[in-house]
Amino acid sequence: MILKITVLTLYVLAIVAIGVLRGRKTTTFNDFFLGGGKIGPWMTAFTYGAAYFSAVIFIGFSGKIGWQFGYSGVWIAAGNTLVGVLLVWWLLGWRVKKMSQETGASTMAEYFEKRYQSRFMKIFSAVAVFVFFIPYSAAVFIGLSYLFQLNFGTEFWQALAFMGLFTAVYMVLGGYKSMSTIDVLFGVLMLIGGGVFIFSVIGKAGGLAAGTAQLAAIDPRLTAAIGPPGAWPLFCLVFLTSAAPFAMPQLVQKFYAIRDRRAIRAGMWISTAFALVLTTIAYFSGSFSRLLLTPENAPGAFAAGQPVFDALVPELIAKAVPSSLIIFIMLLILSASMSTLAALVLVSSSSVAKDLYAGFVNPRVSDRSLTRLMRFLSAFFILLSVILAYTRPATIVSILGISWGAIGAVFLGPFIWGLFTKWANRFGAIASSVLALAVCLAMYLAGRPSPEAGTVGMMVSLATTPLFSLLGKSRNR
C-alpha cells in the first residue's frame, strides 16, 4: 500500500507540475484549445490514442465484452485499429487540417456553420456535444473510481471526488499544450502497464493453450470467431467503436492542432501501432475473467451470482497481477482515462464558450476573456460529470453506447459528406442529423441495447445526408 501511495503521489505531482509549466505559456484561446496548431507527430499520435482508449475500454468493455463474447471481442480491437485509427488518419488527417486553415474553423460546430451556412447546425451540434459528452465523461469516472476503490480500500465517492479534483486542476491549468505533453508520458505508461497485465493474466490461467482449452470447455463459442451473443451484437460493437471516430469532435480536434502533412503521415503509423497493442491487450485479457473470477474468490464482482461487469477487471487485476506490479496497471488505466477526460473537457467547454457564447451571445469577446471562460466551463463540465457518475445510472458499455451513438448520429453524415463532397447541402445536413439522433434516442428509450441504437443512428446519419441533400436541391429548383 505504501508503494502504491508513493508512486501515485509522484505521478500526481508530475502531472500538476507539467500543467503549471505549460499553463505559463498558455495565454490565448488558440494555445489553450489547439496548442497553437503546431503539435508534432508523436504528441498527436499519443494524444489521439490516449483520448480514444480509457477506463471505458479497460474496465467497462474489457470486462463485459470479454465475459460475454470471449475471444471474438478481438474483432473490436481489429476494427478500432484499422478503421478507428488507421483509416481515420489516412482519410481525414490532412483534409481536416487543410479545412481548418482555409475556413478558420477551430471546432466542428464552426465548420458546420461555415460549410452549410447554417446557424442552426452550429447551435444543434454544440448543444449535442455538451449534453452527450457528460455521460461519456461520467463513464470514465465510474471506471476509475471502481479501480481506486478496490486498490486503496476507499469509498466509491471518495475515489470519484479525488479523480474529479485531479482532472480539474491539471486540465484548467494548461489546456491542450499541457495535455499533449503529458500524453507522451501517458502513452509509455499505458504500454508498460498493458504488457504487465496481459502476461500476468495469461500466466495465472496456466498459459495461453491451457486458458483457451478451459474457455472452450465452458462454452466452445467463447473461443470461436463469433461469441455467444451472436454476429449482430458483435457487429454493432465493432461499428459503434470504429466508425464513430470519423465524427467524434474530441478525436477530430487532434488534426486541427497537428503541425503539418508530414507530421500527419508519421503520426498515422505511430497511433496505429499504439492502438493495435492496447486494444488487443484489453479485449483479449477480459476473456480470462471467466476463468479466474468466481463469486467465491471475488464476491465484489458478482451480485446474486451474476457478474457485475464494471467490477470484473478491477477484481481480475487484483487476482492475477502480482501486488508489486499492480501500480503499473493503475497507471495504465489512469493515464488513458486522464487523457480521454481532458479531451472531452476541452471540446465540451469549447462548445459553450466558442460556439455558443462567442458565436451568438458576445461575438466581440476578447481572447483573454474567452480563455478564462474556457477554464471555468472546464471545471463546471467536470463537476456535472462527477455528479452523474456518482449515481451510476448504467453499465459503462451502456453509457458509452448512447453517448457515442448520439454524437455519431448528429455528426457522422453531415461531417463526412460535407468534407468529401461539394453537393451536400444545408437541408440534407439538418434533416439527417435531427432524424438520426431521434432514431438513436427512440431505440434506446424503447429498450434496445445502446450499442445497437448508436449503430443504427449513425447508419441513418450516413445514409440520409445525401438523400436529403438531393431532396433539398430539388425543392430549391
N, C-alpha and C positions, 0 to 999 in steps of 0.2 A: 504493500500500500504506500509506503514511504517513497519507493521508486516511482510509482505512478504519479503521485502528487508532485514530486520534484520535477520530473520530465514535463508534466503538464504545465507547471508554473513557468518553466523556462520557455516552453512553447508559446504561452500566452504573452510573456514579456517580449519575446522576439517579434511577435505579430504586432503588438502595440507599438514597439519601437520603430518598425518599418512604417506603420501608419503615421506616426508623428513626423518622421523624417520626410516621407512623401507629402504629408499634409502641408509642410512648409513651402513646397514647390507647387502646390495646387491652389492657384489663385483665381482661375477663370472657370466658367461653366464647361468649356471645351476640355480643360485639364481634368476636371472632376469627373465628367461623364465619358470622355473618349481618350483620356490620356494624351491629349494634344494631337491625336491622329497619327502618331509616329511610333507605335508599338511594334517591336521586332517579331520574327517568326517563332522563336522559342517561347517567348512570353505569351504570344497569341495562341499558339498550339496548346500550351498547358492550361491557359485560362479557359479555352473552349472546352477541352476535355474535362477539366475540373468542374466547370459550370454545368456540363451535360450529366455527369455522374456524381452522385452524392449519397447521403444516408438513404435516400429513396431507393437506389439500386442495391446497395449493400445490406440494408436492413429489411426494407419492405419487399422489394422484388426478389432478391436472392432467397429470402425465406419462403414467401408464398409460392413463387414460380418453381423454385427448386423442389419444394414438398409436393406440389400438385403435378408438375409436368416432368420432373426428373431431368434426364439428360437433354430432352428436346428443348429445354429452355435455352440451350446454347444457340438455337436458331435466332433468338432475340439478340444475342451477342453479335452474331454474324450480320444481322440487319442493321444494328446500331453502328457497327464499324464500317461496313461497306456503303450503306445508304446515308445514315445519320451523320457520318463524319466525312468519308472519302468523297462521296458524290456531292454532298453539300458544299464542301470546299471547292471541288472541281467546277461545279456549275455556277455557284453563287459568289464565291470569293471575290474575284475581280469585278464582276458585274455590280455587286453591291458597293464596293469601294468606288468604282467609277461613277455609279449613280449618285452616291453621296457627295462626290466632288462637283458633279455637274448641277445638281439641284440644290445643294447646300443643306439637304435634309440630314438631321442628326438622329431622328427617331423614325420608326416605321409609320407612325401616325402622321408625321410631317410628310413623309413620302406619299402616303395615300392622298393627302390634301393636294399636293402638287401634281401627282400623276393623274388623278381623276377629277381635279378641280372641284373637290367636294369637302366642304367643311363638316358635313355630317359624318363622312368616313373618318375624319380626324378625331371627332368627338367620340364616336362609337367605338373605335379601336382603342383609344386612350383609356376610356372607362373600362373596357373589357380587360385590358392589361392589369389595371389596378385591382379590379374585383377578383379576377380569377388567378392572379398570382399570389393572393393572400392564402388560399388553401394550399397551394403548392409549397409556399414557404412553411406553412404550418406542418405539412407532411415531413419536411426536412427536420424541423424542430422536434417532432414526435420521435423520429428515428434516433436522433442524437440523445434525446432525453432517456429513452429506453437503455441505450448503451451506457450512459453515465450512471443511471440508477442501479444497474447490475454491477458495474465495476467499482463504484465508490460507495455503494450502500446508501445513497441519498434518496429522498422522496422524489417522485416524478416532477413535482412543481419546483423543487429546488434546482434540479438539473436544468429544467426549462428556463427558469429565471436567470441562471448563470449564462446559459448559451445566448439568450436574448441580449443580455447586457454586454457580453463579449462581442457579439456581432455588431451591435450598435456603436460601440467605442471604436473598433478598428475601421468600420465602414464609414462612419461620419467624418473621421479624420482625413483620410487621403483619397477617397473615391477610386476611380479606375486605375490611376497610377499605382496606388497602394495595392490594389487587388492583383494587377498583372505581375508586379514584382513578387508578391507573396505566393502567387500560383506556381511559380517555378519551384519554390521550396515545397509547396503542397504536392506537386506532381511527383517529385522524387520520393517524398514520404509515402504517397499512395502506392507507388510501385514496390517499394520495400515492404510495406505492410501487406500488400496483396500477395507477394511471394511467401511471406511467413504464413499467411492464412491458408493458402491452397496446400502447401506442403504439410502443414500441421494437421489439416482435416483429412487428407489422404492417408497420412501416416497413422492417424488414430483409427481409421477404418481398416487398417491392415494392408494397405496398398491399393493401387488402382484396380487391379484384377479382382482382388477379394471384395472390394467395395462394389464393383459392378455386379459381381455374382450375387451379393446379398440384396442389392436393389432389384435385380431380376427375380429373385426368389419372392420378394414382397409382391411385385407386380411386373411382369415382363415388359409392360408398356413404359415403365419408368426408364428403361434403357433403349427404347425404340425411337425411331425418327419422329414419331408423333406421340406425345404423352397422353395419359388417361383422359384429360378433359376434351381432347379432340382437336381437329385441324382448325375449325373456325375460331375458337377462343385463342388458339396459338397465333393464328394469322392476325387477329385483332391486336394482340400484344406487340407483335413484330411491327405491324403497320403504324400503330399509335406512337411507339417509341422511336421509330426510324424515320417516318415521313414528317412528323411534327417539327423536327429541327429545321426544315426548309422554311418554316414561318414562325419560329419561336423568337420573339424580339431579343431575349437575353443572349441568344446564340448568334443571331444575325448581327447584333451590335459589334461583335468582335471584328467583323470585316470593315465596319466604319472606322475602327480605331487602328487597324494594321497599317504598316508603313507604305508598302508598295506591292507591285505584282510579283516581284522576285521573292519577297517575304511570304506571300500567299502560297507560292509553289513549294517552298521549303516547309512552311507550317502545315500544309496538307499532309505530307508524309509523316511528319513528327506526330501530329494529332491522331492519324490513323493507327500508327503503331501503338501509341499510348492507349487508345480505345480498345484495340484488339486484346491487349494483355489484361486490362482491367475488367472488361465485360465478360471475357471468358472465365476469369477467376471467380467473379461474382455469381454468375448463373450456374457454373459447374459445381462450385462449393456448396451452394444451397441444397443441391440434391442429396447430400450426405446427412442432412438434418434428420432424415427418416431413419438412418442407421444409428446415429449417435445420441438422439434425444428420445426420451420416453417420459410419460407422466410421473414415473417413479424417480428418475435421476434429474429431471428438470421440471419440477412442478410449476415454475413460473412461466413456462412456455405452453402450458395446457390449461384448459378450463373445461371441466366436465368431460375430460378425456379427449377433447378436441384441441387441435393446435391453435395457439394464438399467434398468427402468422408474423406480426411485427415483433414478437418476442423471441422467435426461433433463432435468428442469427446471433443476437447478443448471448443467448444461452449456449449456442454452438461454439462461439468464441471462448466462453468460459470453460467449456468441457474439453475442447480439442486443442487449444493453444496453450503451451506452457506459460505459467504465470509470469515468468521473466520476459516473455515476448509479447504479452497482451498489449503492452503500451504501444507497440508498433501498429497493431490493428486499430487501436483507438485513434492514433494519429492519422492513419489511413482514412477512416470514416470522418473524422473531424475535419481533416484538410479538404476532402471532397465536398463536404457539406458547407463549410465556411465559404468556399468559392461560389457554390451554387447560390447560397443566400445573398452573397454580395452582388452577384449578377442580377438576381431578382429584385433586390432592393434598389439598385441603380435604375433599372428600367422602369420599375413601378413608380418610383418617386419622380422620374423624368416625365412620365405620362401625365402627371398632375402639374408639375412645375413648368415644364417646357411646352407641352402640347395644349394644356387647358388654360393655365394661368397666363403664361406669356403669349399664348396663341389667341386668347379671347378676352380675358379679364384685363390684363395690363400689358399690351404689346410693347410698350416703351420701358419695360422694367430694365433696370441696369444689370449688367453681367454679375456684379458683386451681390446684388440682392437675389438674383436668380440662384446663384451658387449657395447662398445662405438658406434659401427656401428648400433647395435640394437636400441639404444636410438635415433640416428639420423634418421634412417629409420622409427621409430615410429612417429616422428614429421612430416616426409615427407608424410607418408601414411595419416595422419590426414589432412594435407593440401590438398592433392588430393581429399579426400572425401568431404571436406568442399566446394571446388570449384565445384564439381559435384552437391552437394546439393543445391548450390546457383541457378543452372539452373532449378531445379525441373523438371527433364525430364519426370516423370510419377507419378502415384499414388504410395503410399508406398507399397501396396499389389502387384502391378505390378513389382516394382523394386525388392522386396524380392523374388517374384516368379522366376524371371530369375536368380537371384544371387544364391539362394538355389538350384534351379533346375540344374544350370550349375555345381556347386560344387558337388552336389549329383551324377550327371551323370558321372563326372570324377572319383569320389572316391568310390561310393557305392559298385558296383560289385567287383572290384579288392580288396577292403579292406575286405569285409565280406567273400568272398570266399577264400581269401588268409589267413585270420585269422583262419577260421574254417576247412579248408581242406589242404591237402598236394599236391593235384594234380593240383590245379590251377597254370597255368604257365605264362611265360612272354608274349607269343603270345596272350593268352587269355586276359591278363590284358591290354596290349596296344591296341589291336583291339577293345575291348568292351568300353574302356574309350574314345577313339577317336570317335568311332561310336556314342556312347550315347550323347556326347557333341555336335556332328554335328546334330543329330536329334533334340535335345533340341533347339539349336540356329536356325535351319531351320524352325521349327514350330513357334517359336517366331517371326522371320522375316517375315513369311508368314501370320502373323496376328492372330495366335491362342493366347488365353489368357495365360499369363505367368505361372500361376499355372498348367495349362494343359500341356504346353510344358515341364515344370520342372518334372511333374509326369511321363510323357511318357519317358523322357530322363533317369530318374532314373530306371524305369522298364526295359528299354533296357539294361542299365548297369548291372543290377542284373541278367537278363535273359541270356545275351550273354557271360558273362565271362566264365561260364562252357562250353558253346557250342564252343567258340573259343579255349578254353584250350584243349578240345578233338580234335579239328581240328589241333591245333598246335602239339599235341602229335603224331597224325597220320602222319603228314608231316615229323616229325623227324625220323620215322621208316625207 
